[in-house]
Amino acid sequence: MDAPRETRAMPWREALVLALAVGGGLWLGLRQSRGADDAPAADARAATMAFGPGAGVAALSVRTADGRVTPLARLGEPAIVMVVSRTCSVCKEALRDFGRLAAGRALPRLWVVTLEGADHGAAMVGAADVRGAVLAGPVTPAAEALFTLQVQGTPTFLALDAGGRVQRVYPGYPGREVMAPWVAIMAGERDAL
């Protein structure tokens, strides 16, 4: 008979600190996502109800690589938003496909939102030979939690119209055939899918 293994329970103080940190981060993230009239949170709920998981991302704000903070719903032009993680190999494959499909054209309407921050997305975009994409990330660590809760996984793609409304949500890698028409939107050559 095997001797019983000794397990170490987490001391109650460590568990309390961990619970407070997670809860506080989510609370701060929810406060960040709401305006005075709660419109962004309401927009996120409405988009999620209409288009499914991930659609509420458009109601969140991002910080671009140059430090500008902007709500995705207020880009003012049609765009493809790609939510990625630096550890996601499928995200890197999709970016390589964008690079190949673009054939050297700049993609100024592609917003690559990296969960770990815009700086982490720069290496991914550069390695994929994608030019002109806007690099962004969550504005705070708490907002990172909100992004993570809004998407089922990475990559998640959102097609936004000029008014910032979600037209389509694609969780996962939809394949080159689906992505090919997006390149014209990302390059500014077309306004709708």
C-alpha positions as CSV (number, residue, x, y, z in Angstrom):
1,M,0.0,0.0,0.0
2,D,1.3,3.4,-0.9
3,A,2.0,6.0,1.7
4,P,-0.5,8.9,1.6
5,R,1.0,11.9,-0.2
6,E,1.2,15.0,1.8
7,T,-0.7,17.9,0.3
8,R,-0.2,21.5,1.2
9,A,-3.3,23.6,1.5
10,M,-3.1,27.2,0.6
11,P,-3.0,29.2,3.8
12,W,-6.2,31.3,4.3
13,R,-4.3,34.6,4.1
14,E,-2.8,33.7,0.7
15,A,-6.2,32.6,-0.5
16,L,-7.8,35.8,0.7
17,V,-5.2,38.0,-1.0
18,L,-5.6,36.1,-4.2
19,A,-9.4,36.4,-4.1
20,L,-9.2,40.1,-3.4
21,A,-6.7,40.7,-6.2
22,V,-8.8,38.8,-8.8
23,G,-12.1,40.4,-7.6
24,G,-10.5,43.9,-7.5
25,G,-9.1,43.6,-11.0
26,L,-12.5,42.6,-12.4
27,W,-14.2,45.4,-10.5
28,L,-11.7,48.0,-11.8
29,G,-12.1,46.6,-15.3
30,L,-15.9,46.8,-15.2
31,R,-15.6,50.4,-13.9
32,Q,-13.2,51.3,-16.7
33,S,-15.6,49.9,-19.3
34,R,-18.5,52.0,-18.2
35,G,-19.0,55.7,-18.9
36,A,-21.1,58.0,-16.7
37,D,-24.2,56.7,-18.3
38,D,-23.1,53.0,-18.7
39,A,-23.4,53.2,-22.5
40,P,-20.3,51.1,-23.3
41,A,-21.4,48.3,-21.0
42,A,-24.9,48.4,-22.5
43,D,-23.3,48.4,-26.0
44,A,-21.2,45.4,-25.1
45,R,-24.3,43.5,-23.8
46,A,-26.3,44.4,-26.9
47,A,-23.5,43.4,-29.3
48,T,-23.0,40.1,-27.5
49,M,-26.7,39.3,-27.6
50,A,-26.9,40.1,-31.3
51,F,-23.6,38.6,-32.6
52,G,-22.4,36.2,-29.9
53,P,-19.3,36.0,-27.7
54,G,-16.6,38.5,-28.6
55,A,-18.9,41.1,-30.1
56,G,-18.8,43.2,-26.9
57,V,-15.1,43.8,-27.5
58,A,-16.1,46.7,-29.8
59,A,-17.4,48.6,-26.7
60,L,-14.0,48.5,-25.0
61,S,-11.1,51.0,-25.3
62,V,-7.6,50.2,-26.4
63,R,-4.2,51.9,-26.1
64,T,-2.3,52.0,-29.3
65,A,1.5,51.6,-29.6
66,D,1.9,55.4,-29.7
67,G,-0.1,55.8,-26.4
68,R,-3.4,56.9,-27.9
69,V,-6.5,55.6,-26.1
70,T,-9.5,55.0,-28.3
71,P,-12.8,53.1,-28.1
72,L,-12.9,50.5,-30.8
73,A,-16.6,51.4,-31.5
74,R,-15.4,54.9,-32.5
75,L,-12.7,54.2,-35.2
76,G,-14.7,56.2,-37.8
77,E,-14.1,53.7,-40.6
78,P,-14.7,50.1,-41.4
79,A,-12.1,47.9,-39.8
80,I,-11.2,44.4,-38.9
81,V,-10.2,43.9,-35.3
82,M,-8.1,40.9,-34.5
83,V,-7.8,39.9,-30.8
84,V,-4.6,37.9,-30.3
85,S,-2.3,36.6,-27.6
86,R,1.5,36.5,-28.0
87,T,1.4,32.8,-27.1
88,C,-1.2,31.9,-29.8
89,S,0.3,30.0,-32.7
90,V,-2.9,30.1,-34.6
91,C,-2.9,33.9,-34.3
92,K,0.6,33.9,-35.9
93,E,-0.5,31.7,-38.7
94,A,-3.5,34.0,-39.4
95,L,-1.2,37.0,-39.5
96,R,1.2,35.3,-41.9
97,D,-1.8,34.6,-44.1
98,F,-2.8,38.3,-44.0
99,G,0.8,39.2,-44.9
100,R,0.7,36.8,-47.9
101,L,-2.8,37.9,-49.0
102,A,-1.8,41.6,-48.8
103,A,1.2,41.1,-51.0
104,G,3.1,44.1,-49.6
105,R,0.1,46.4,-49.4
106,A,-0.4,48.4,-46.1
107,L,-3.3,47.3,-43.9
108,P,-4.2,50.5,-42.0
109,R,-7.7,49.2,-41.1
110,L,-6.4,46.1,-39.4
111,W,-6.4,46.6,-35.6
112,V,-4.3,43.9,-33.9
113,V,-5.3,44.0,-30.2
114,T,-2.8,41.9,-28.2
115,L,-4.1,40.9,-24.8
116,E,-0.6,41.4,-23.3
117,G,-0.2,44.9,-24.9
118,A,0.7,46.5,-28.2
119,D,4.4,46.0,-27.8
120,H,3.9,42.2,-27.8
121,G,1.9,42.5,-31.0
122,A,4.7,44.3,-32.8
123,A,6.9,41.3,-33.0
124,M,4.1,39.1,-34.2
125,V,3.0,41.5,-37.0
126,G,6.6,42.1,-38.0
127,A,7.4,38.4,-38.3
128,A,4.3,37.9,-40.4
129,D,5.3,40.8,-42.8
130,V,2.0,42.6,-42.2
131,R,2.5,46.3,-42.9
132,G,0.5,49.3,-41.6
133,A,-1.6,47.5,-39.0
134,V,-2.6,49.5,-35.9
135,L,-1.1,47.8,-32.8
136,A,-3.1,48.1,-29.6
137,G,-3.7,46.4,-26.3
138,P,-5.9,46.8,-23.2
139,V,-5.6,50.1,-21.5
140,T,-5.1,48.6,-18.0
141,P,-4.4,45.1,-16.5
142,A,-8.1,45.1,-15.4
143,A,-9.2,45.8,-19.0
144,E,-7.1,42.8,-20.1
145,A,-9.4,40.7,-17.9
146,L,-12.4,42.2,-19.7
147,F,-11.0,41.4,-23.1
148,T,-10.2,37.9,-22.0
149,L,-13.7,37.4,-20.7
150,Q,-15.3,38.8,-23.9
151,V,-13.5,36.3,-26.3
152,Q,-13.8,32.5,-26.3
153,G,-10.2,32.3,-27.4
154,T,-7.6,33.8,-29.7
155,P,-7.7,34.7,-32.4
156,T,-11.1,36.3,-32.5
157,F,-12.0,38.6,-35.4
158,L,-14.6,41.4,-35.5
159,A,-15.7,43.1,-38.7
160,L,-16.8,46.7,-37.8
161,D,-18.6,49.1,-40.0
162,A,-17.9,52.9,-40.1
163,G,-20.2,53.5,-37.2
164,G,-18.3,51.0,-35.0
165,R,-21.1,48.4,-35.1
166,V,-20.2,44.8,-35.2
167,Q,-21.1,43.2,-38.5
168,R,-19.6,39.8,-37.9
169,V,-17.7,37.9,-35.3
170,Y,-15.4,35.0,-36.1
171,P,-13.9,33.1,-33.1
172,G,-10.9,31.1,-34.1
173,Y,-9.2,30.8,-37.4
174,P,-11.7,31.0,-40.3
175,G,-9.2,30.1,-43.0
176,R,-7.7,31.9,-45.9
177,E,-10.9,31.7,-48.1
178,V,-12.9,33.6,-45.5
179,M,-10.1,36.0,-44.7
180,A,-9.3,36.9,-48.4
181,P,-12.1,39.5,-48.8
182,W,-11.1,41.2,-45.6
183,V,-7.8,42.3,-47.1
184,A,-9.6,44.9,-49.3
185,I,-11.3,46.3,-46.2
186,M,-8.1,46.3,-44.2
187,A,-6.3,48.1,-47.1
188,G,-9.1,50.7,-47.3
189,E,-10.1,49.6,-50.8
190,R,-13.6,48.4,-49.8
191,D,-16.0,49.4,-47.0
192,A,-18.1,46.2,-46.4
193,L,-17.7,42.5,-46.5
